[in-house]
């Protein structure tokens, strides 16, 4: 077994995670804007989950394969870096094109490309942090990623509102009726995607492999079948901690997708009494979602660093449960609030949960998996995210009318219940570590 990587200073840990800012800015743009874009282009509320299938489907197909490939990639740039750069370039191109979509089919197709590009980058980036930091710095490394997630998504959510505050006409639209403020936000995201990833790989490059590691990697079989066998073998040998995390992830991500997809229609109904996507009230709901979404991501940015000492003291599973409970209560209460100022109170709980979601499960995971298989296990772990998303998108349209009354606010309440269930599930996760 190779020696553990050297400790890094805080500034180096920040620099290595700057690229995560660009990745998460892209995800934030999708979360805040894809439902309004789809509705503007003619989609009905019941079909929205099906139009979001791109993310989980590409994650399910791409991330385990890319993760396994990155474990055995030998190149002059390292194991993970080629995937960062290729994914970032493709992501930038997708962001450039998205707001100019001439029709619903075009936007849905672009989302597949955009999510595939993000997924090419994502899990190798997670594995890179696991590779580059010793075990005692995993909590700081992954929670720093969580902080960048909060900061990036704060700015992604707020970008349209900020542009309006700076003088852009809130009612100015493209020929497709997509607001110009949304178009400008996506162009900013395209620039950030490639520049931030490039910054990270230049400032904190991957560690060179030792001769023994290099020989072992070069001796491994290559090709598609070898990669698929590696994924199957890793699934069979999955550590108990990782198996138990599935149940928490099922409730957590089913609930988060309910929230992201239906929060704008819910706000349009409860705050502006409209379901018409072409109405000024619906555009106001979209901007309001940007403001409260930006706030909860700002909370996540601050909370991610604040959680580090508590995670070290009480354990990642306990802190994650506490944060999920706060979010579950907040989501349940959200549709009952009709005063804009009070909307920010439940966002504190959602922000705490979002900080924890992007950090603490990876702390639990990184301590339980063999380091030499970090890429494939990070990719498989993403299946624990995308399978619940797929289930949400395929099943919610089946009971949206019958069980939820066709009301988007009831979907947000359902999200709260599911996060409470996730909090119970994570407390049952064992915290044993993989031997060094």
N, C-alpha and C positions, 0 to 999 in steps of 0.2 A: 504494500500500500504506500503511495506517495505521501510525503510530508504535507501537513496542512498549509494552506496559503498564508502569507504574512498578513498581519493586521494592517488595516488602512486607517489613515486619519479621516476625520469627519469631512474635510473638504474633498478628499478623494472619493469618499462614498457618495457625496452629493454630485460630483462630476460624473461618476459612472452611471448615475440614475437620471441625468438630465435628459437623455434620450427617451426615458419613460414619459417625460412631460409631453413630447410631441406625439407619442403613441396615444396617450390618454386624452390629449386635446381632440384628436380625431374621434375617439369613442364618445367624448362629451358632445361633440357636434351631432353625432348620430342620435344619441339619447335625447337631446333637446329638440332636434329638428326633423327627424325622419317621419314621425307621425304627422306633424303639420304639413310637411312636404307632400306626403302621400294623400292627405285629405284635400290639400289644394289641387292636386292632380286628379282628383275624382274618386278616391277610395272611400268606401263606407266604413263605419266604426267596427262592425263585426268582423271585417276581413283584415283589419290592421295586423293582428298577430301573424297571419299567414305571410304578409308582406315583409315581416321582420325575420323570416326563416333564414336569410342569408348568413347572419352572424353565427347561429349555432350549427348550421349545416357545414359551413366552411371550417369552423373550429373543430367539429367532430372529425372531419376528413383530413384537415391540414395539420393541426397542431401535434397529434401523436406522431405522425410521419416525420414532420420537420424536427421535432424533438429527438426522435431516434436517430435521424440522419445527422443532426448536429453533434450527437455523442461520438460519432465515428468519422466526422469530417476532418480531413487533414489538408490544410491550405496555408499559404504564406501569410494569410490574414488571421488565422486561428480557426477554432471550431465554430464559434457562434457568430462572429462578425459578418461573414458573407450573408447570413440570413437577415441580420439587422438591416444591412444596407439595401439589399434587394427589396425587402418588404417595405422599407421607408420610401423608396423611389416609386414603387407601385401605388402606395398609399397616397402620396402627393398627387399623382396623376388622377386617381379616383376622386380626391377632394376637389381638384380643379374642375372636373367635369360635372360633379353631382348637381350643383345649383342651376346648371344650364339644361337640365333634363327637359326634353320637349313633351314627355308623356309619362304616365305611370309605369309602363313596361320598361322604359329606359332607366328610370330612377331605381326600380327594383333590381334590374340587371347590374347597374353600377354598384349597388350595395353589396352584391355578391363579390364583385372584384375588390371593392374597398375592404370588406371584411376578410377576404382571403389574404390580402396584403398585410393587414394588421396581424393576422394570425401567424404569418410567416415570421414576423418579428417578435411576437409576444413571448412564447415559451422559451426560445433560445435566450431571450433577455432575462427571464426568470432564472434559467440555469446558469447564466453568466454570473449573476449575483451569488448564487450558491457556490460556483467554481472559485470566485475571486475573493471570498471572505471566509475566514475561519468560523467555526460553529458559534463561538461566543459573540460574533458580530452579526449573526443572521437576523436577529430581531431588529437591530438598527438598520441593516441593509434593506430588509423587506418593508419595514415601516417607513423608511425614507422613500421607497417607491410609492407607498401609500400616500405620503405627503405630496409628492409630485402629482399623483393622481388627483388629489383634492385641489391643488393649485391649478392644474391644467383644465380640469373640468369646471372649476369656478369661472375661469376666463372664457372657456368655450360656451358655457351657458349664458354668461353675461355679455358676450361679444355683440349680439344684435342690439341689446338694450344700450350698451355703451356707444355704439355707432349712432343710434337714434339720439342719445343725449348729446352727442358731439355734432349734431346737425343734420344727419341723414333723415330724410322724410320717412316716417314709419309706414306710410301708406303707399310709398313708391314700390312698384313691382316690375318683374320681368314680364315678357309676353305670356309666360305660363302662369302668371300670378304669384310666383315665388317672390317674397319681399327682397328688395335690394340689400337690406341689412343681413339677411341670411346668406345671400351670395357673397358679400364681402367677408363674412365670418369664415366661410369655407375656403376662400382664397388665402386668408391668414393661416388657416390650418394646414393648407398645402405647403406653405413655406416652412412652418414649424416642424412638420413631420420629418423632412430630410435634414434640416440644419441641426436639430437637437441630437438626433442619432449620430450624426457625423461628429459633433462635439464630443460625445461620450467615448466613442471608439478611438478618437485621437488623444484625449486626455488621460484615459485609463484603459490602455489596451489589454487584451487578454494575456495571461501568463503563458510563456512558452512551455510546451509539454516536455517532460523529461524523456530521456532516451528509452527507458523501459516502457513508459506510457505510450510513446510514439510507436514502438515496435508492436505493442499489444493491439493498438488501434489498427495499424496497417495489416495485422494478421487476421483481423475480423473479416468475415465474408461481406461482399458488397452487393448492391442491387436491390431491386424492389422486394423480392421474396425474402432476402435476408433482413431487410428493415421490418417487414410485416412479422417475421418470426420473432424478432427482437421485441416487438410490441406485445405479441401473444405471450412470450416468456415472462415479460415484465408483469403482465396482468396476472399470470399464475402465481408469481412470487410476490405479489403486492403485500406490503407490510400491514399488520392489523390496524395501526393508526390510520393509514390511508383508507382502508376499507370502511372504517367507521365514519370517516369524514363524509362519505357519500350521502348519508341520510341528512346531515346538516346542509350539505350543498343542494340537495334536492329541494328542500323547503325554501332555503335562502334565495336561490336563483329563480325558482318559479315565482316567488313573491316579488323579487326585484323587477322581473320582466312585466308583471302585472302593473307595477307602479309606473315604470318608464313609458309603457305604451299608452296608458290611459290617463296619465296625470293631466295632460293638456285638455282632452275632452271633459275630464272631471271638473277642472277649474272653469272651463267655459260654461258648464252647467251651473255649478254652485256659486260662482262669483259674478257671471255675466248673463246667466239665463239664456244661453244659446247653444244650439248644436249645429249651426250653419257655419261650415268651414270658410265660407267667403265673407262672413260678417266681420265688422270692426271688433266686436266682442271676442270673437275667436282669435283674432290677431292679438288682442290685448291679453288673452289667456296664455298665448304662446310666449309673449314677452314677460308676463308675470312668472311663468314657469322658469324662464331664464333667470329671473331675479332670485326666486327662492331656491332654484337648483344651484345657482352660483353661491348662494349663502351656505347651503348644506355642504357644498364642496369646499368652501372656505373653512367651515368648521372641521371638515375632514383633514385639511391641510395642517391646521393647528393641532388637532387631536392626535394625528399620527405620531408626532414627536412626543406629545404628552403621554401617550400610551406606553412608550418604551419602558420606563421604570416600573409601571404597574404590570406589564406583561412579564417582565423579569421576576417580579415578586410573587404574583398570584398565578401566573401561568397563562398561556395564550388562550386556552379553552375557556377559562373563567371570564377573562376580559371580553372575549368575543361574545359570550352569552349575555353579559351585562349590556353590551352595546346593541345587540339584536333586540333585546327587550325594550330598550329605549326607542328604537326605530319602530317596532311593532305597535307600541302604544301610540306613537306619533302618526303613523299611517292610518290607524283606525279612527283617530280623531280628526284627521285632515278634512274630510268632506263635510264635517259639521261646522266648519269655520267659514264665516261669511265676511269677516273684516280682514282686509289685506294685511294689516300689521300683525295680527295674531297668527297668520300663516307661517311666520318665521319661527315660532316656538316649536312645533313638531319637527321643523327642519334641523334643530339641534340634535335630536335623537337620531334622525336619518343620517346626519353628518358623522356622528360618532360611529354608527354602524358601517358607513361606507369606508371610513378610515380603517376600521378593524377588518372588514371584508377583504380589502386589498393588501392586508399585511399578516394578520394573525394566523389564518389558515395555512399560509406558506411557511410561517415559523414552525407550526406543527408538522407540516409535511417535510421540510428540509431536514429536520432532526431525525426523521424515521427512514429515509431512503439511502441507498448506497451512493456515494458521491459520483462514482464512475457511470451511473445510470441516471444522473440528474435530469438530462434532457428528455429522455423517454418518459420518466415519471412525471415531470412537469407537463409534458404533452398529454399524458393520460389524465392527469389531474384536471386539465381543462375539459376533458370529457365530462367530468363531474359538474361542470358549469353548463356546457352546451346541451347535454341531454335533458336537464330540467327545462332549459329554454325551449327546446324542441317540443317537449311535452306540453308546456304552456301554450305554445303557438298552435299546436294541433288540437288540443283539447278544449281550450277556453271558448273558441267559437261554437263548440257543441252545446255548451250550457250557458252561454252569455245571455240569451233571452229567457230560457226556462228557469234557471236558478238565480240569476243576477238581475232579472227584470229588464235587460237591455240597458242598464244604467252604468255609465263609466265610474261613477263614484262608488258603486258597490264593488267594483274590481279593485279599487284602491283599498277599501276596507278588507277585502280578501287578502291582499298583500300583507297587511298588518298581522292578520292571524297566522299566516305562513311564516313570518319572521319570528313570531313567538314560538312556533313549533321548532324552528331551526335552533333557537336558543336552548330548548330542552335537549335536542339531539346532540349539540356540541359538548354538553356536559358529560355525555356518555363516551366521549372519545378517549381512548388510552393515550398516554403521553410517553410511551417508551421510545427510546432513541435507537437508531441503527449504530452498531459498534463502529468506532473509528478504525 
